């Protein structure tokens, strides 16, 4: 208290002796604060009215969804996105004689393969083969939007998905970033820090676009391919160019590797939030809910895992299946159905089959086929029983 009083006394004496300097400093600081506030208000209004992949508000789930979803009619691997901006045929509301499955997913839902090879299409074909003419219409609605997570899935569940009367809703959790990077709540308050400013976030995204421009351009070119155009690496993965340079790919995977650290309090808290989000989904869906666990490549590829383990800050605390084990145990205690794709993908990779794109962390055609067959078989058994 005495120290604060001394500082106030010194500041008052300094202001009395140097009035011109003080007035100039006050003017500069006042203008700077006004500019920052004005810029922040402009960015906030812009993000809510015209959200885009560059300008959107992280504290608003709706803003993030509208910024990240595809534009209706825009082409993804030659297929026009439907009226909701999803990379699928037009959705329909399930009638009494229909079977509709809704799949909520991030960039795995958007997919980095043509529609015919995507895991939701594979699952849909599997269901049609299983049920024949038992249902009038069978469809797996792909609610895939890149760069979203569990908080967005819950929002979509309440505002879009349930309107289509699906018999099964599959929430796909990608261990790579859905656990640590996406808190499962509708809105997050932005911290009162420089990093919390929307204008700062936009500048950071702009820098990231410049830093990863080559990979983004390659992905955009692939997604905008002509109808019927099949990339050569669909049949032969060895022909596929890598998405990221080695250094950048390893940096991304090293950051995600923290989800396996059993000693990290951040990981424990994040898994707790995921469990809370799944509890909410169960309250809304009951036994229609299916949790699909999608592993990161470091859980499937032995060589990649060993490389990341050697560089990990706490290698003794790394548990390779920690997220799956925690989520499975939570769901088992509450009667939530789980489809864990790690064993199937790991078995095929151990047999020498490449199941992820090169330095990308998304499934290639083989990975999509494995995931789609497993999803279709699970739903066929559940609905058929």
Buried (B, 14 or more C-beta within 10 A) or exposed (E): EEEEEEEEEEEEEEBEEEEEEBEEEEEEEEEEEEEBEEBBEEBBEBBBEEBEEBBBBBBBBBBBBBBBBBEEEBBBBBBBBBEBBBBBBEBEEBEEEBBBBBBBBBBBBBBBBBBBBBBBBBBBBBBBEBBEEEBEEBBBBBBBBBBBBBBBBBBBBEEBBBEBBBBBBBBBBBBBBBBBBBBBBBBBEBEEEEEEBBBBBBEEBEEEEEEBEEBBEBBEEBBEBEEEEBBEBBEEBEEBEEBBEEEBBBEBBBEBBBBBBEEBEEBEEBBEBBBBBBBBBBEBBEEBBBBBBBBBBBBBBEEBBEBBBEEBEEEEBBBBBBBBEBBBEBBEEEEBBBBBBBEBBBEBBEEEBBBBBBBBBBBBBBBBBBBBBBBBBBBBEBBEE
